[in-house]
């Protein structure tokens, strides 16, 4: 089993300006393939501190995965540090520079700032890791360490700190190289809505202790998300026979106990569960769902219809890209579009309420935004996405839903009084919110993030379905 250490660099992470998602993302993926993550450190942009952190990790690990410090500014130090630690010279890498130039070309910029040349100064002999989403390639170095308190054959992978650049690079160029042979792993996962970690622990604490006594080495975990908790267990067996024995134990009394303890709060049994949890809960409750999309171009509908038997609760989705279609098929008023714009909470509110009343759905979520690369303005820059949510009060626990969504900046729309009035008369609650994903992201990344935001919201709606409808 490979012993892996994680080193997350950057003053912005160390000082709390940016929340680290790279470490948890890599650790979870490494665990699934049977790697042992021994240490995880966060370090600021300081040469000596990073060198000491590397030595500490290499004392206990064979491989270190390092994120951050690959940019063009003075605080980007990774290449210099790795060259020093492995006693390698730095040299200008033509392939890395060509990748940087190509990245600027994809952004429509023919001139590359001279400062970006720093991103091509890399340790001699390193292996490049392609970066399709940014200007800086990653790289890896293997060999004997240089002067320091640790010696021996070690490997380091250096990846960008920006998550949407790091994650695909890690999946494509790092994880396959670290997947051990021989070990057999398995996990069981439950997505649990409506229960906090402490309440869950009280319900299954004794069950967990029994399992860990019967199966030493099994890892039980609680991963808290916005509005739900991923609960599960993971085990890595040395061979298939041991794995079969462990699975038999886990899938017996333990799984039965978990199902009984969490009951109706379980809305999915897969880590890729937002869509699945939503469809499961809506189907069980007999509550119908529809979506109205603009900037995501049907991506949300695709995620929902990818779930088997989703037709039992999912009525369908409509993609109204042109303003004329928003008026014709959803009933968005021309005045709203003219005065507030297609990307506004007023439009999102009218999209959601209009579709709900037209198709007689119980819940409708709408999405309208600017995915770029053009089309933005000072008021609605690229990356701005507005969401609307319309729910029938008789079918959903509106009080609980509103309370939950207020923490995510959802609220009654202030710019759509006519839509609100119609909804009140029809017994419908209407909520809206705006999320700014950032103008520097690629179009597909903005669309993907908007879709995930919507799925998370629908999962929270699912948790709030009325007891009498379950």
N, C-alpha and C positions, 0 to 999 in steps of 0.2 A: 504494500500500500504506500503510495507516494505521500510524503509529508510536505504540505504546502503552507507557506506563510503569505499574508497579504499586507501590503504597505500602501496606504492611501496618503498621498502627499498633497499639500496645498494649504496656504494660510487661511483661505476662505473656508475650508472644512474644519481646520483646527480651531478657528475662532468662532465657529458656529454660524457663519454667514450662509453657508451651504450645507445642507444635510447630506451625509454620505449615503448613497444608494449602491455605489460600486462594490463595496465590501460585502454587504449582504447578498447582492446578486451573484457574485462569484462564488461565495461560500455555499449558497444553496445549490448552485449547479455542480460544484465540485463534489459536494456530499452525495448527490444523486448518482455520480459515476464511481463512487467508492474511494475518492481521495480523502485523506485525513487533513483537515485544516487545523494546524497547530496553534497559530498565532495570527492576530490581526491588529495592526498598529495604524494610527493616524499621526502624521508628522508634518510640521510646517516647512516652508521653503528655505531651508538652511542646510548648506552642504554638510557640515560636520554632524548635525543632528540626523540627517538622512543616512550618512555613512554608519553612524552608531546603530541606527534602527536596522539597517541591512545586516550588520554583524550579529545583532541580537536574533534576528529571524533565521539567519543562516546557521546559527548554533543548533537550532532545533528542526530545521527544515531543509529539504533537498532542493526545493523550488520556491522562488519568491515571485509573486505577481505584484507589480508596482503600477499604480495609476497616477497620472498627473505629471506636469513638468515637461511636456513635449512641445509647448508653444514657442512663440518667437520673442517673448519678453525676457527681461533680465532675471525674473524670478523662476524661469523655466530651466531647471538644473539637471534633469534626469540624465541626459546623454553624457554630460561632463562627469557626473558622479559615477555612473556605471563604468565609463572608460577608466577612471582613476582606480575604482575598486578592483577591476580585472586586469589592471596594468596594460591597457590598450590605448593606442593613440586615437585621437579624433581626426576624422578626415571628411571632406565634402563628398557626399554620396549622390551621384548623378541620378540614380533611380529614385531616391527619396525626393530629390528636387523636381524631377519630372512629375511625380505624383502630386506635389504641392502646386505646381503650375497648372496641372490638369484640374485640380480642385477649384482653383480660382476661375478657370475657364468655364466650368460648370455653373459657377455663380454669375457668369456674364462679365467677368473682369479680365481683361487681357494683360493688364500691368500688375505684376506681383511686387509688393513692397520689399525693399531690400532687407528689412528686418526678418522677413520670413526665411531667408537663406539659412538662418540659424537652425531651422528645423531639419536641414539636410546635413548638418555636422554631427555625425554619428560615430560610435566606436567601430574601428576597422574590424571587418569580419563578422559583424552582427548580421542576423537574419531579419529581413524586413517583414512586417505584418501589415498587409494592405488596410487602408482606411477609406472606404467608399463614401464616408459622410463628413470628412473634414480635411484639413490641409496637412496634418502631421501624421506620417506613418508611425506605426509602432515598431518595436524591434525586440529581439531576444539575443542573449549572450549566454554561452555555456563555456565553462572552463575552470581552471584553477584560480582561486581568488588571489588577489595581490596582497600586499602587506596589510597586516591587521591581525586581530586576535583569532580569526577563524580561517581555516585553510581547507582544501579539499575541492573536489569537483562539485560545482554548483551551477544552477541555471536561474536566470532572471528573465521575466517577460515584462516589458515596459509598454503600457497602454495609455491612451488619452484619459484625462480626468472627466471629460464631458460624457455623461451616461449614454446618450444616443450615438456617440462615436465608439465608446468603449464596449458596449454590450455586443454589437454585431461582430466586432473584431475578436473579442474573447470567444464567442461561440464558434467562429469560423477558423481562427488561427491558433487558439490556445487550448481550449477544452479537448479537442480531439487528441492532442499530443499528451495529455495528462490522464486520459482514461486508462486505468490499469487493466491488465489481462488477468483472467482467472477468477476474480471476485464476482460474486453474484449479489446484487442489491435489490431491495424492494422497499416500497413505502405504501402507507395507507393514509389517506387524507380526507378530512371532512371540513366543509365550509360551514361555519356556524354563525348565524345571525341572531342578534338580540341578547347575547350573553357576553359579559366581560370575562377577561381571563381569570380573575379571581373566582367568579361564580362558577366558571367551568372547572377550575381546579378543585373546588369543593365537591363537585359532582363526581369527578373521576379520579381524585387523588389516590384513594385506596386501590382502585383498579390499576392505576399506573404503577404503584409500588409492587403489586403482585406481578405484573408483567415484567418489570425490571429485575425482580428476583428470579423469575423463571427463565428470563432470556437476557443475561448480562450483555451489555454492549448496545442494546437497542436505545435509540434516541427518541424521546418524546418532545414535541415542540409546539409552542403557541406562537403564531405570527399574527400580530394585530394589524389590521388594515382600517381604512376609513369605513366604519359601520359594520365590520364583520371580522371574524378571527379565523385564520386557517389553523386547524388543529390536526396533528398527525404524528405518525411514528415512522422511523427509518431504521433499516438494519442492513448491514453489509456482512455477508457470509463468505467464508473462505472458499466454499465450493457449493455445487448445486444441491447436494444432499442436505447440507446444513441449512440452506435457504428454504428448501421444502419443509423441513421440520419447523423452522421459525415461522413460516407463513401459516402452517397449520395451527400453530399456537395463537398467532395474532388474529387470524380470521375466525377463530372459535369464540371463546368466552370474552376475550377482550373486545373484539368488534361488536359483539352482541351487547356488551355492557355500555360501550360508547353510544350506540344507537339508542339504547334505552335512556341513558343519562341526558342526552341532548335533545332527543325527541324531535318535535316539530321545528326546532331551531336549526336543524341540519337542512341546508338548501342546496348542497352539492357535495360530490365525492370525488372531485378532481381539482388539481391545482389550477387548471385553466377553467375557472368556475364561474366567473361573473355571468356570462350568458347562460350557462347551464343551470346555475342556481336560480336565476330569474325565471327561466322557462319552467323549471320544476315547481317553484312556489306558485307562479301564476296558474299553472295547470291544476295543481292541487286545490287551489282556492276557487277555480272556475272564473277567474278574472281575465278579461281580454285586454290585449295590448296592441298598439299600432305606433308607428313612428313617422315623423315628417322631417325629411333631411334636405339640406341644401349643400353646404360645403363638403360634407362627407360623402356625397355622391352614392348613397346606398350601402356604405360600408357597415353601418349599424345593422341594417336589415340583413346583410350577408352574415354577420356574426350570429344573429338570432336564428336565422333559418338553417344555420349549420348544425343546430341542435336537433337530434332526432325527435319526431313527434311534436315539434314546436307549433305545428298547425292547430294543435288542441287549444292553444291560447293566443297565438300570434295571428292577428288578422292580416297584417301586411304593412308595407311602407310605401311612401310616395316621395320621390325626389323632385322637388320643384326648384329648378336651378334659376330659371328666368323669373323676373318679377311678375310677368304676365301670368305664369303658371301659379305663382303664389296667390294671385288674385282669383284666377279662374277655378282652381281646384281646392284651395284651402280657405278662401274667403278673406284673405288679408286685404285690408282696404287700401285703395290707391293713395289716400291721404296719409296713411301711416308710412307707406313706402316712400312717398314724396318728402314728408316732413322729418321722419325718423331714420329712414334708410332701411335697406334690406337687412343689414347687420345691426340689429338693435333688439333690445329686450321687448319692445312693443311688437315688432314683427314676430319674434319667437313666440310671444304669448298668443298672438292671433293665429299662427301656424298650428300650435298645439290645440287650442280651443276649437279652431275651425275644423280640423280633422276629427277630433273627438265627437263633435256633434254630427258630422257628416256620416261617419261609419258606425256610430253608436258603440264606440269602444269604451272600456272602463278607465284605461290609462293611455295617455299619448305623451311621448317625449319628442320635442322638436330641436333641430340644430340648424343654425345659420351663422356663417362666419366668413372670414377672409383667409383662405389657405395660401394665397400668394402663387408665384412670387410677385405678381403685380396686383393692383386693385385696392391697395390700402390708402388710407388718408390720415390726416392728423387726428381725427376723431376715432377712426377705427383702423388702426395700423394692422399690417399683416400679422396673423396669429391671433386676432380677436375672434372669439366664438361666443355666441349667445345661445342659451338653452331655454326652452320652455317646457313646463310640465303641467299637464291637466289631468286631474283624477276625479272620478265620481266619489263624492263623500260617502255614499251608502255602501261602497265596495271596498274602501280603504280606510284604515285608521288615520284620518287626516291629522289629528292632533299630534300623534306620535311621529308621523312623517314630517310635518312642518318643524317640529322640535329638532328632529335629527338633521334635516337639511339646512336649518338656520346656521349651523356650525360650518357649513360649506358655502355660506353667503347667498343662499337662496332666499327669496322673499317675494311678497306680493308685488306684481309689476306696477310701477308708478307711472308708466307711460302708455298704458293701454286700458283706460277707464271703460271704454265701450265693451271690450272683450271681457273685462272683469264683471261688468254688469250682466252680460249675457250668461256667463258662467254661474253667477250667483243665482240667477233665476232658474237655471237648469240643475242646480245642486252639484256644481262642479267647483273644485278648488284649483286655482291657477297660480303657479309660481314661476319665477324666472331667475336667471343668473348670467353673469358674463365672466368668461375666463380668457385671460391673455396668455397665450402659450409662447409668445416671443416671435419677433419678426425675422430672426436669423435662422429659424428652422426651415428645413425643406418642406415643400408642399405635402408630401406623403407623410412626413412625421407629424405635421400639424393635424392632418386628417386622422391619423392613427390615434393621437392623443385625445382628440375630440371624441372619437368613438369610445375609447376607454373611459373617459369621463362620463359619457352617457350610460355605459354599461354599469359603472359603479353606482350611478344614481338609481338606475332601475333595480339593482340588487338591494339598495336601501328601501325602495318602494316595496319590494317583495317581502322584506322583513316586517313591514308595517301593515300587511294585509289583515283585515278584520278577523277576529277569532271565529265569528260565526260563519265565515266563508271558508275556513280551513277544513 
